[in-house]
Amino acid sequence: MQVYAPALIALGVLFLVGLAADGLGRRTNLPRVTLLLACGLLGGSAGFDLIPEDLRDVYPIVAVIALSMVAFLLGGELSFRTLRSQGRAIVIISLAVVFCTLIAVAAGLTAIGVPLAAALMIGALATATDPAATLDVIRQSGTDTTFSRTLKGIVAIDDAWGVMVFALLIVVARAVNGADPGLHLLADALVEIFGSMLLGCVIGVPAAYLTGRLSDGEPLRIEALGVVFLTAGCALWLDLSYLIAGMTAGAVIVNLARHHTMAFREIENLEWPFMIIFFILAGATLEPAALWAIGPVGLAYCVLRILGRIVGGWLGGMLARTPRHQRNWYGPALLPQAGVAIGMALMAAEYFPEHGDMITALAIAATVTFELIGPILAAVALRKAG
């Protein structure tokens, strides 16, 4: 049994580090997400290598659990009341941010000599965000305004836009290279999106009527966890998006479960321990050395992505007629970027091996950069727009 001692000691230390990060964040207004990622960076192989390898091996399953809870909670923000009041703004701003980011990054990189196919793929990566980091920054800020509610809705549907844009651009980039466009990739993306939504409905509809019938407290907590884990497991089994499925299930439950709203509060109470481990282990997997491996292209990518986000947020806010003082802050609030971009990069590298090393290195470097500075800028945006 002594073989488990290092992992258990490390887990205990990580929870206490998370508690310290939470306290420090409250006193300094620094996002606890950034603090946890920085702790993971220092404790991982890029730092002092203090986190046992066995513990780092559980990161994939912890990531699925944590992100499934985030997806469920974000879906819970898409009530009919929210959609009636802010649905137009959510759709318009999210689309404007996605397309302005794509155009800015792809056109800018092409202008500095990056091959068009690679520039299109990198532009698709730039559209991805980090729902977990953004949601936690909103929670830590304690704000409940039209800006924060719209932001939650944008993050909730962003994953679906990202999948569609990425699949479409793979087809375009292959055609640019003279290869078979592979239209089946676009069809696969549509099947993934609508299949995930269907799965969320299949689980969410009965859950909306069955959960909360026993009593509050522990039974409801177990029911909520059961729904989240069942949705994530079925999505992985069917090779669907557990994020889209979880968001759909959360949206269905919040709109159909008239007899209670406690499932979401129970998940909020249980989520933070998983998020601590998730962010610290995510930080431990970051490789700062990648920042130096990409040079001017990486710097151009970061600048162009920030520019595209800001312009897209402002344009979307103007088209959606949101309050004038909020329009400049949607873009900065959507800067966090996580492992979804790395997953896209790995897939792009399979289809474009001649550009694979550059795309993968750039995605890793961008994740390091935007995971550390993105939550800080999102916190600033919430304060200014509020």
Phi, psi and omega per residue, in radians:
M1 nan -0.309 -3.100
Q2 -1.153 -0.334 -3.132
V3 -1.145 -0.402 -3.141
Y4 -1.503 -0.173 -3.052
A5 -1.026 -0.845 -3.122
P6 -1.030 -0.709 -3.130
A7 -1.158 -0.726 -3.140
L8 -1.178 -0.720 3.088
I9 -1.083 -0.757 3.132
A10 -1.101 -0.692 3.105
L11 -1.081 -0.776 3.106
G12 -1.038 -0.766 3.132
V13 -1.127 -0.702 -3.130
L14 -1.108 -0.701 3.101
F15 -1.110 -0.716 3.116
L16 -1.188 -0.634 3.060
V17 -1.093 -0.719 3.092
G18 -1.075 -0.697 3.093
L19 -1.107 -0.740 3.126
A20 -1.147 -0.712 3.126
A21 -1.105 -0.676 3.111
D22 -1.099 -0.796 3.122
G23 -1.127 -0.732 3.136
L24 -1.156 -0.663 3.117
G25 -1.102 -0.661 3.132
R26 -1.166 -0.577 -3.069
R27 -1.508 -0.417 -3.046
T28 -1.998 -0.129 -3.051
N29 1.157 0.210 3.009
L30 -1.355 2.380 3.098
P31 -1.071 2.304 3.140
R32 -1.156 -0.407 3.069
V33 -1.044 -0.847 3.132
T34 -1.095 -0.703 3.132
L35 -1.114 -0.736 3.139
L36 -1.180 -0.730 3.094
L37 -1.085 -0.711 3.119
A38 -1.126 -0.692 3.086
C39 -1.088 -0.731 3.100
G40 -1.126 -0.658 3.114
L41 -1.088 -0.739 3.139
L42 -1.242 -0.619 -3.098
G43 -1.503 -0.205 -3.105
G44 -1.512 -2.929 -3.069
S45 -1.170 -0.414 3.111
A46 -1.366 -0.246 -3.138
G47 -1.973 -2.055 -3.070
F48 -1.630 0.032 3.083
D49 0.940 0.911 -3.094
L50 -1.673 -0.300 -3.083
I51 -1.529 2.141 -3.109
P52 -1.011 2.549 -3.131
E53 -1.063 -0.640 -3.140
D54 -1.050 -0.647 -3.137
L55 -1.258 -0.656 3.114
R56 -1.160 -0.450 -3.134
D57 -1.194 -0.384 -3.121
V58 -1.521 0.018 -3.100
Y59 -0.971 -0.760 -3.110
P60 -1.009 -0.778 -3.108
I61 -1.266 -0.615 3.077
V62 -1.117 -0.698 3.124
A63 -1.077 -0.753 3.134
V64 -1.093 -0.789 -3.122
I65 -1.109 -0.858 -3.099
A66 -1.099 -0.814 -3.099
L67 -1.232 -0.517 3.068
S68 -1.144 -0.696 3.083
M69 -1.146 -0.727 3.092
V70 -1.056 -0.779 -3.141
A71 -1.066 -0.763 3.130
F72 -1.047 -0.776 -3.131
L73 -1.195 -0.697 3.109
L74 -1.145 -0.672 3.047
G75 -1.053 -0.612 3.111
G76 -1.145 -0.282 3.085
E77 -1.422 -0.196 -3.068
L78 -1.668 0.938 3.075
S79 -1.322 2.817 3.115
F80 -1.031 -0.623 3.138
R81 -1.103 -0.777 3.114
T82 -1.155 -0.725 -3.117
L83 -1.166 -0.615 3.097
R84 -1.151 -0.698 -3.058
S85 -1.515 -0.564 -3.032
Q86 -2.292 0.091 -3.095
G87 -1.045 -0.707 3.132
R88 -1.086 -0.782 3.134
A89 -1.126 -0.704 -3.120
I90 -1.055 -0.846 -3.091
V91 -1.179 -0.839 -3.058
I92 -1.145 -0.814 -3.102
I93 -1.166 -0.732 -3.126
S94 -1.089 -0.758 3.125
L95 -1.159 -0.706 3.137
A96 -1.111 -0.729 -3.139
V97 -1.146 -0.759 -3.141
V98 -1.063 -0.872 -3.034
F99 -1.313 -0.633 3.088
C100 -1.162 -0.680 3.090
T101 -1.114 -0.811 3.127
L102 -1.023 -0.866 -3.095
I103 -1.134 -0.779 -3.110
A104 -1.076 -0.820 -3.083
V105 -1.232 -0.861 -3.089
A106 -1.114 -0.801 -3.120
A107 -1.191 -0.730 -3.126
G108 -1.123 -0.756 -3.140
L109 -1.204 -0.644 3.075
T110 -1.083 -0.679 -3.125
A111 -1.131 -0.480 -3.139
I112 -1.678 0.166 3.000
G113 1.837 0.053 3.080
V114 -1.280 2.324 3.119
P115 -0.936 2.523 -3.018
L116 -1.021 -0.747 -3.127
A117 -1.062 -0.772 3.130
A118 -1.168 -0.688 3.138
A119 -1.099 -0.673 3.112
L120 -1.138 -0.729 3.126
M121 -1.146 -0.733 3.136
I122 -1.172 -0.636 3.063
G123 -1.076 -0.662 3.097
A124 -1.145 -0.694 3.110
L125 -1.057 -0.628 -3.058
A126 -1.140 -0.358 -3.108
T127 -1.339 -0.282 -3.089
A128 -1.278 2.546 3.083
T129 -2.196 -3.095 3.122
D130 -2.081 1.682 -3.102
P131 -1.092 -0.592 -3.104
A132 -1.129 -0.826 -3.126
A133 -1.139 -0.771 -3.116
T134 -1.100 -0.794 -3.140
L135 -1.097 -0.698 -3.122
D136 -1.187 -0.646 3.086
V137 -1.104 -0.718 3.108
I138 -1.093 -0.780 3.136
R139 -1.081 -0.800 -3.113
Q140 -1.107 -0.582 -3.131
S141 -1.219 -0.416 3.131
G142 1.262 0.224 -3.103
T143 -1.545 2.492 3.041
D144 -2.383 1.406 -3.079
T145 -2.127 3.049 3.065
T146 -1.074 -0.585 3.127
F147 -1.133 -0.857 -3.098
S148 -1.183 -0.640 3.121
R149 -1.201 -0.695 3.067
T150 -1.117 -0.697 3.141
L151 -1.079 -0.733 3.100
K152 -1.081 -0.727 3.120
G153 -1.133 -0.687 3.111
I154 -1.081 -0.812 -3.134
V155 -1.106 -0.601 -3.094
A156 -1.129 -0.677 -3.087
I157 -1.712 -0.055 -3.075
D158 -1.092 -0.630 -3.092
D159 -1.087 -0.677 3.135
A160 -1.145 -0.772 3.090
W161 -1.046 -0.750 -3.105
G162 -1.050 -0.768 3.137
V163 -1.088 -0.769 -3.110
M164 -1.160 -0.777 -3.127
V165 -1.115 -0.754 -3.124
F166 -1.083 -0.799 -3.134
A167 -1.123 -0.722 3.136
L168 -1.107 -0.715 -3.087
L169 -1.301 -0.472 3.012
I170 -1.077 -0.750 3.111
V171 -1.072 -0.821 -3.127
V172 -1.112 -0.788 -3.095
A173 -1.137 -0.642 3.097
R174 -1.162 -0.658 3.090
A175 -1.146 -0.669 3.101
V176 -1.075 -0.660 -3.139
N177 -1.379 -0.078 3.137
G178 1.465 0.171 3.128
A179 -1.593 3.034 3.047
D180 -1.051 2.141 -3.077
P181 -0.999 -0.474 3.108
G182 1.155 0.999 -3.113
L183 -1.087 -0.305 3.108
H184 -1.114 -0.409 3.123
L185 -1.141 -0.709 3.096
L186 -1.165 -0.706 3.095
A187 -1.098 -0.712 3.110
D188 -1.077 -0.683 3.132
A189 -1.125 -0.732 3.122
L190 -1.146 -0.691 3.091
V191 -1.098 -0.713 3.125
E192 -1.094 -0.785 -3.099
I193 -1.157 -0.943 -3.065
F194 -1.288 -0.535 3.041
G195 -1.137 -0.698 3.111
S196 -1.152 -0.701 3.101
M197 -1.139 -0.695 3.110
L198 -1.113 -0.749 3.106
L199 -1.066 -0.752 3.107
G200 -1.051 -0.647 3.107
C201 -1.238 -0.733 -3.128
V202 -1.043 -0.669 3.123
I203 -1.498 -0.653 -3.040
G204 -1.228 -0.660 -3.077
V205 -1.109 -0.953 3.100
P206 -1.126 -0.600 3.136
A207 -1.112 -0.615 -3.137
A208 -1.083 -0.606 -3.094
Y209 -1.612 -0.405 -3.053
L210 -1.656 -0.601 -3.079
T211 -1.281 2.650 3.100
G212 1.401 0.127 -3.124
R213 -1.490 -0.386 -3.086
L214 -1.388 -1.270 3.093
S215 -2.967 2.959 3.061
D216 -1.278 3.050 3.060
G217 1.509 -2.389 -2.980
E218 -1.069 -0.773 3.125
P219 -1.017 -0.758 -3.135
L220 -1.168 -0.629 3.108
R221 -1.080 -0.749 -3.131
I222 -1.180 -0.690 3.094
E223 -1.066 -0.794 -3.128
A224 -1.084 -0.789 3.105
L225 -1.092 -0.699 3.125
G226 -1.039 -0.754 3.134
V227 -1.120 -0.789 -3.113
V228 -1.104 -0.848 -3.100
F229 -1.178 -0.696 3.132
L230 -1.106 -0.744 3.141
T231 -1.108 -0.824 -3.128
A232 -1.113 -0.773 -3.121
G233 -1.115 -0.768 3.125
C234 -1.138 -0.668 3.128
A235 -1.110 -0.779 3.112
L236 -1.120 -0.703 -3.130
W237 -1.102 -0.686 -3.114
L238 -1.568 0.078 -3.134
D239 1.053 0.768 3.099
L240 -1.962 3.112 3.125
S241 -1.499 1.990 3.129
Y242 -1.241 -0.366 3.070
L243 -1.219 -0.861 -3.137
I244 -1.154 -0.713 3.121
A245 -1.096 -0.754 3.137
G246 -1.144 -0.737 3.105
M247 -1.101 -0.720 3.131
T248 -1.121 -0.770 3.118
A249 -1.067 -0.754 3.109
G250 -1.094 -0.728 3.132
A251 -1.142 -0.698 3.128
V252 -1.129 -0.784 -3.089
I253 -1.151 -0.756 -3.094
V254 -1.156 -0.458 -3.117
N255 -1.609 -0.413 -3.092
L256 -1.808 -0.446 -3.086
A257 -1.437 1.435 -3.102
R258 -1.281 -0.359 -3.013
H259 -1.511 -0.181 3.108
H260 -2.856 2.773 3.018
T261 -2.279 0.257 -2.984
M262 -1.352 -0.334 -3.095
A263 -1.010 -0.684 -3.113
F264 -1.226 -0.634 3.110
R265 -1.191 -0.634 3.109
E266 -1.127 -0.724 3.115
I267 -1.145 -0.690 3.095
E268 -1.020 -0.682 -3.133
N269 -1.218 -0.522 -3.092
L270 -1.619 -0.301 -2.949
E271 -1.240 -0.680 -2.938
W272 -1.040 -0.744 3.092
P273 -0.993 -0.709 3.096
F274 -1.160 -0.656 -3.128
M275 -1.164 -0.620 3.094
I276 -1.021 -0.921 -3.131
I277 -1.099 -0.716 -3.113
F278 -1.050 -0.888 -3.065
F279 -1.229 -0.657 3.135
I280 -1.175 -0.782 3.122
L281 -1.198 -0.558 3.046
A282 -1.100 -0.731 3.082
G283 -1.102 -0.621 -3.133
A284 -1.199 -0.390 3.141
T285 -1.569 -0.161 3.141
L286 -1.234 2.538 -3.139
E287 -2.101 1.640 -3.125
P288 -1.032 -0.427 3.137
A289 -1.036 -0.439 3.138
A290 -1.120 -0.429 3.140
L291 -1.073 -0.556 -3.085
W292 -1.578 -0.120 -3.025
A293 -1.550 -0.213 -3.004
I294 -1.967 -0.263 2.997
G295 1.042 -2.413 -3.030
P296 -1.050 -0.578 -3.128
V297 -1.121 -0.725 3.127
G298 -1.143 -0.737 3.108
L299 -1.108 -0.749 3.113
A300 -1.090 -0.712 3.122
Y301 -1.034 -0.838 -3.103
C302 -1.077 -0.785 -3.129
V303 -1.137 -0.779 -3.107
L304 -1.168 -0.658 3.116
R305 -1.144 -0.748 3.113
I306 -1.082 -0.769 3.137
L307 -1.082 -0.795 3.140
G308 -1.090 -0.697 3.105
R309 -1.102 -0.814 -3.091
I310 -1.125 -0.836 3.138
V311 -1.105 -0.764 -3.139
G312 -1.107 -0.731 3.120
G313 -1.117 -0.732 -3.140
W314 -1.176 -0.796 -3.130
L315 -1.111 -0.789 3.131
G316 -1.098 -0.727 3.104
G317 -1.099 -0.667 3.123
M318 -1.165 -0.791 -3.140
L319 -1.146 -0.592 3.138
A320 -1.488 -0.083 3.125
R321 1.038 0.755 3.028
T322 -1.338 2.863 3.110
P323 -0.928 2.419 -3.009
R324 -1.006 -0.659 -3.056
H325 -1.266 -0.183 -3.136
Q326 -1.611 -0.362 -2.922
R327 -1.129 -0.588 -3.115
N328 -1.290 -0.167 -2.960
W329 -1.927 -0.119 3.092
Y330 -1.125 -0.757 -3.128
G331 -1.050 -0.952 3.113
P332 -1.024 -0.571 -3.131
A333 -1.235 -0.287 -3.094
L334 -1.883 0.404 -3.120
L335 -1.400 -0.532 -3.125
P336 -0.926 2.418 -3.107
Q337 -2.422 2.344 -3.020
A338 -2.193 -2.711 -2.988
G339 -1.140 -0.253 3.095
V340 -1.025 -0.688 3.132
A341 -1.120 -0.659 3.117
I342 -1.167 -0.696 3.079
G343 -1.056 -0.752 3.081
M344 -1.085 -0.719 -3.116
A345 -1.091 -0.727 3.140
L346 -1.115 -0.674 3.110
M347 -1.197 -0.723 3.116
A348 -1.090 -0.630 -3.136
A349 -1.132 -0.519 3.109
E350 -1.200 -0.677 -3.101
Y351 -1.456 -0.428 -3.128
F352 -2.284 1.206 -3.062
P353 -1.048 -0.466 -3.142
E354 -1.177 -0.378 3.107
H355 -1.985 0.101 -2.987
G356 -1.029 -0.797 -3.092
D357 -1.090 -0.752 -3.125
M358 -1.147 -0.793 -3.101
I359 -1.108 -0.781 -3.114
T360 -1.148 -0.811 3.135
A361 -1.069 -0.710 -3.132
L362 -1.162 -0.702 3.125
A363 -1.095 -0.731 3.129
I364 -1.135 -0.796 -3.138
A365 -1.103 -0.731 3.139
A366 -1.137 -0.644 3.107
T367 -1.099 -0.781 3.093
V368 -1.007 -0.843 -3.076
T369 -1.124 -0.926 -3.011
F370 -1.366 -0.399 3.045
E371 -1.243 -0.508 -3.130
L372 -1.514 -0.762 -3.077
I373 -1.643 -0.412 -3.085
G374 -1.032 -0.891 3.129
P375 -1.054 -0.586 3.116
I376 -1.123 -0.814 3.129
L377 -1.180 -0.588 3.079
A378 -1.139 -0.684 3.096
A379 -1.111 -0.735 3.092
V380 -1.071 -0.761 -3.120
A381 -1.084 -0.715 3.137
L382 -1.114 -0.694 3.133
R383 -1.194 -0.763 -3.089
K384 -1.218 -0.757 -3.100
A385 -1.295 -0.451 -3.131
G386 -1.249 nan nan
